[in-house]
């Protein structure tokens, strides 16, 4: 039994994704935008708001914002999403969330007010200045991916779109919603609500890269293969799916360094990441990604 696959995008998605990226302070060094973007962004913010964000972390409350976003009928711009969210009463929020949650945090009204303030200020002080070309680029990718639905089994197509995430059919996932994102590249943002999983996937490339530069995916792949331990991991995974613990035991280095290697290989799309809800439970080799590297490299080198 398979699940339903949906591809959806609106500018309100990237409103949340951009704030998510800013709040993930420990993740700065792993994102393409990195600490440079975070520092530049902080200088644009008022001191009171920057201080408020410095004390804010990703939490179960923040996870709820992605469910509200999915359920919102107005994602075509940030302002309409925020206006819809502001009008919601506590009772309406409970009713809306009930099909997706078995337990609720207390004081939904207070949660709404807290995040409405942060998102509204973030929109006013940062996101409203986003280049429209970026949002058009994400919208075009969503439309292209949406047109592919039905051409392949949902799990196969989802793996292609997410560059390696494998959500296996027959699990508790009834519906998988994929949305393109820019700010948190090359990682993905994944949240599960009962039978619903929402995944903000990284789009290959960039909307403003010079035409003569290699794609970010190709560049990541070539860099990823330049490290001996990563090559050993890939060779080990050729035998089939392995857990993180098995990889650590085989490679013989610390969990932290092994985790960094796996993240690097994931970002390059060289691993198939076997997902259970929000968690990666095993990894295997994406042979098709390895095989496609030569064509991608020659396509770049021999381009007119």
C-alpha positions in Angstrom: 0.0 0.0 0.0 1.4 3.3 -1.1 0.9 6.8 0.1 -0.5 9.9 -1.6 2.2 12.3 -2.9 1.6 16.1 -3.1 3.9 18.9 -4.2 2.9 22.3 -2.9 4.5 25.7 -2.6 3.6 29.2 -1.7 5.8 32.2 -0.5 4.5 31.5 3.0 6.5 28.2 2.9 9.8 30.2 2.5 8.7 32.6 5.2 8.8 29.7 7.6 11.9 28.1 6.1 13.9 31.3 6.3 13.1 31.8 9.9 13.8 28.1 10.6 17.2 28.6 9.1 18.0 31.6 11.2 16.9 29.9 14.4 19.0 26.8 13.7 22.2 28.4 15.1 24.1 25.2 15.5 23.4 24.3 11.9 24.8 27.5 10.3 28.1 25.8 9.2 26.2 23.1 7.3 23.9 25.4 5.3 24.9 27.0 2.0 24.0 30.5 3.3 26.0 29.9 6.5 27.0 32.2 9.3 27.8 35.0 6.9 24.1 35.2 5.9 23.0 35.0 9.6 25.4 37.8 10.5 24.2 40.0 7.6 20.6 39.3 8.5 21.1 40.1 12.2 22.4 43.5 11.3 19.2 44.2 9.4 17.0 43.5 12.4 16.1 45.8 15.2 18.0 45.1 18.4 14.9 44.1 20.4 13.8 41.7 17.7 17.3 40.3 17.3 17.5 39.7 21.0 14.1 38.0 21.0 15.2 35.6 18.2 18.5 34.9 20.0 16.4 33.5 22.9 14.1 31.5 20.6 14.9 27.9 19.5 13.3 25.3 17.3 10.7 23.5 19.5 7.5 21.5 19.4 5.6 24.8 19.2 7.6 25.7 16.1 6.8 22.3 14.5 3.1 23.2 14.8 3.6 26.2 12.4 4.4 23.8 9.6 1.1 22.0 10.2 -0.8 25.3 10.3 0.9 26.3 7.1 -0.1 23.1 5.4 -3.7 23.5 6.5 -3.9 27.2 5.5 -5.8 27.9 2.3 -3.8 31.1 1.8 -0.1 30.4 1.1 0.1 32.7 -2.0 1.9 35.3 0.1 3.2 35.7 3.6 0.7 38.5 4.5 -2.4 36.4 3.8 -1.0 33.4 5.8 -0.3 35.7 8.7 -3.7 37.3 8.5 -5.4 33.9 8.4 -3.4 32.7 11.4 -4.2 35.8 13.4 -8.0 35.3 12.9 -7.9 31.8 14.2 -9.5 31.3 17.6 -8.2 28.7 20.0 -11.2 26.6 19.4 -10.8 26.7 15.6 -7.1 25.7 16.0 -8.0 22.7 18.2 -10.6 21.6 15.6 -8.2 22.1 12.7 -5.4 20.1 14.4 -7.5 17.3 15.8 -7.2 14.9 12.8 -3.4 15.1 12.9 -2.6 15.1 16.7 -3.5 12.9 19.6 -2.3 15.4 22.2 -2.2 19.2 22.3 0.1 21.7 23.9 -1.7 24.0 26.4 -2.7 27.5 25.6 -2.9 27.4 21.8 -4.0 31.0 21.8 -0.8 32.0 23.6 1.3 29.9 21.1 -0.5 31.6 18.2 0.2 35.1 19.6 3.9 34.3 20.3 4.7 32.9 16.9 2.4 35.4 15.1 4.5 38.2 16.5 7.8 36.6 15.6 6.7 35.7 12.1 5.2 39.1 11.4 8.3 40.9 12.6 10.5 38.5 10.6 8.4 39.2 7.5 8.5 42.9 8.0 12.2 43.2 8.8 13.6 40.4 6.6 11.4 38.3 4.4 9.4 41.1 2.7 12.7 42.1 1.0 13.2 38.7 -0.6 14.1 38.8 -4.3 10.9 37.9 -6.2 13.0 35.9 -8.6 13.9 33.5 -5.8 10.2 32.8 -5.1 9.4 32.4 -8.8 12.3 29.9 -9.0 10.9 27.9 -6.2 7.4 28.1 -7.6 8.6 26.9 -11.0 10.4 23.9 -9.4 7.2 22.9 -7.6 5.2 23.1 -10.8 7.7 21.0 -12.6 7.7 18.4 -9.9 3.9 18.5 -9.6 3.7 17.6 -13.3 5.8 14.4 -12.6 3.3 13.0 -10.2 1.8 9.8 -11.6 4.8 9.1 -13.9 6.6 7.0 -11.2 5.6 5.3 -8.0 5.3 7.9 -5.2 8.3 6.5 -3.2 10.5 6.5 -6.3 9.5 10.0 -7.3 9.8 11.4 -3.8 13.4 10.0 -3.6 14.2 11.8 -6.9 12.7 15.1 -5.8 14.4 15.1 -2.3 17.7 13.8 -3.7 17.8 10.7 -1.7 15.1 10.5 1.0 13.2 7.2 0.8 9.8 7.2 2.5 8.8 3.5 2.3 5.3 2.6 1.3 3.3 0.5 3.8 4.5 2.5 6.8 2.4 4.9 8.9 2.7 7.6 6.2 -0.6 8.1 4.4 0.3 11.4 2.7 3.7 13.0 1.9 3.7 16.7 1.0 6.9 18.0 -0.6 7.7 21.7 -0.8 10.8 23.3 -2.4 13.0 25.5 -0.1 16.1 27.6 -0.6 17.3 29.0 2.8 18.0 25.6 4.5 19.9 24.1 1.6 21.4 21.5 1.3 19.4 20.0 4.2 15.7 19.1 4.4 13.1 20.1 7.0 10.8 17.1 7.9 7.9 17.0 10.3 5.4 14.2 10.8 1.8 14.7 12.1 0.1 11.3 12.4 -0.2 9.9 8.9 0.9 13.2 7.3 4.6 14.0 6.6 5.6 17.4 5.3 9.1 17.8 3.8 10.7 21.0 2.7 13.3 19.8 0.2 16.4 21.5 -1.1 16.3 22.5 -4.8 19.3 21.8 -6.9 21.2 24.9 -7.9 20.5 28.5 -7.2 18.3 31.1 -8.8 21.2 33.5 -9.2 24.2 31.2 -10.0 26.4 32.4 -13.0 25.7 30.3 -16.1 29.3 29.0 -16.3 29.4 27.5 -12.8 28.7 23.8 -12.1 25.5 23.0 -10.4 25.7 22.9 -6.6 24.8 19.2 -6.7 27.7 18.3 -9.0 30.1 20.4 -7.0 28.9 18.7 -3.7 29.3 15.2 -5.3 32.8 15.9 -6.5 33.9 17.3 -3.2 32.2 14.5 -1.2 34.2 11.9 -3.1 37.5 13.5 -2.3 37.6 12.1 1.3 38.8 8.5 2.0 36.4 7.8 4.9 33.4 8.8 2.7 34.5 6.5 0.0 34.8 3.6 2.5 31.3 4.4 3.8 29.9 4.3 0.2 31.6 1.0 -0.5 30.3 -0.5 2.8 26.7 0.6 1.9 26.8 -1.1 -1.4 25.9 -4.3 0.4 22.6 -2.9 1.5 21.0 -0.7 4.1 23.0 -0.1 7.3 22.1 1.8 10.5 24.2 4.7 11.7 25.5 2.4 14.5 26.7 -0.2 12.0 28.4 2.5 10.0 30.2 3.9 13.0 31.3 0.4 14.0 32.6 -0.3 10.5 34.4 3.0 9.9 36.0 3.1 13.3 35.9 6.8 13.9 33.9 8.9 16.3 30.1 9.3 16.0 30.4 13.1 15.5 32.8 12.8 12.6 30.8 9.9 11.1 27.7 12.0 11.3 29.4 14.8 9.5 30.5 12.4 6.7 27.0 11.0 6.3 25.5 14.5 6.2 28.0 15.4 3.5 27.1 12.3 1.5 23.4 12.9 2.0 23.8 16.5 0.8 25.5 15.3 -2.4 22.6 12.9 -3.0 24.9 9.8 -2.9 23.0 8.1 -0.1 19.5 6.7 0.0 18.2 7.7 3.4 15.6 5.3 4.6 13.1 7.3 6.6 10.7 6.4 9.4 8.6 9.5 10.1 11.1 12.3 10.8 14.0 9.9 11.5 16.7 8.3 9.3 16.8 4.6 10.3 19.2 3.3 7.7 21.4 4.3 4.7 22.3 2.6 1.4 24.2 3.5 -1.7 22.4 5.4 -4.5 24.1 3.7 -7.4 22.1 5.7 -9.9 23.5 8.9 -8.5 27.1 7.6 -8.7 26.4 6.5 -12.3 25.0 9.8 -13.3 28.0 11.8 -12.1 30.0 11.2 -15.3 27.2 12.5 -17.6 26.7 15.5 -15.3 30.4 16.3 -15.3 30.9 15.9 -19.0 27.7 17.9 -19.6 29.3 20.8 -17.7 32.8 20.5 -19.1 31.7 20.1 -22.7 29.0 22.8 -22.7 29.2 25.5 -25.3 
